[in-house]
Amino acid sequence: MFNEVKTVVDSALQLRGRLGESDASTPLLGAIPELDSMAVVSLIAALEEHFGFAVADDEIEAATFATLGSLTEFVQQKLHA
Amino acid sequence: MSGSGSRAPFDAFFLPAAGGERFCVFHPASGVPAGSVLYVHPFAEEMNKSRRMAALQARAFAARGYNVLQIDLFGCGDSSGDFGDARWNAWNEDLALAADWIARHTEGPMHLWGLRLGALLALDYSRQASASFAGLLLWQPVISGAQFMTQFLRLRLASEMLSGAEAGQGTSALRSELAAGKTLEIGGYELSAELALAIERLELARLAPKDVPAQWFEVNAEGKPSPALRRAGEAWSAAGAEVDLHAVRGAPFWSSVEIGECPELIAATANAVALTPA
């Protein structure tokens, strides 16, 4: 699941493999300059379209996008909701 | 605007229409025409992001013997009207106008090719059109109009999150304003209540085409159809529609920060149109 989320992040933000050596603690928000408001929406959209769930407004918070690990946890939680 | 360098030529013109004119680009087929393709562009900023891919695909179709017409819908691109005055039905009428132009100026079977929300518009149009179509080529079709609207409204929330501001209006509050008939400004686009509500009602799974074979193309990092698209495809098959899913590796050029290209998508789509029986 972690790698699947990483692939979606890489593709949505067009990082071209820059997340290669990353682990769950790799920071996203504030560490990746591509992550502007358009990109955040694209990333959420990519996750929704890839995994087939819907994200609620109050789930769009900085803590979710803090690291690859926090984002993966969020996806797992959505899939099991 | 004109054809550049050694590229195949194209003609840009304005088509008289309700409320003014629609900007069109026609790419003539090279050699004996095998048919024609009408392009339906995506929504708002996605239209701008995907201009390059649309032009590359149009040239690829023309090189294979297909006449291609691109039309800027009312309130979009270089056509007349303001985005805030655009309506779903008016866009359907624009497609009817474009299809009529193709029928009068070219010969052979006509295909509809739509990207993202343009794929849903192409589908909606094909189901009510008087013209008949040989095939539907759908690039990364929007699966749920409601989800798509949420994503559009979310542009506001995302910028608030990034600026560390207290969460302001959520998308449900923005929806209430739309429901009350208010026009909203989102990401530089005036979104009318009428258009937003028409889009919200659209669902890919429920728009199975009638007697027109469809080819879906999805672009993602893995080059495999996503679960969400597969589910919609199954709903179509259950409804008796003929649909083929193709997935190619690539980046989401319709929304990416940089203008992107996806050569694999162009090759796959050009091959698919040639295989569609007339």
Interface residues (C-beta under 8 A of the other chain):
Chain A: T7 V8 D10 S11 A12 L13 Q14 L29 E34 L35 D36 S37 M38 A39 V40 V41 S42 I44 A45 A46 E48 E49 H50 F51 G52 A54 D57 D58 I60 E61 A62 F65
Chain B: E45 I143 Q147 T150 Q151 R154 L155 L157 A158 S159 M161 L162 G164 A167 G170 T171 S172 G187 N220 A221 E222 S226 P227 A228 L229 R231 A251 P252 S255 S256 V257 E258 G260
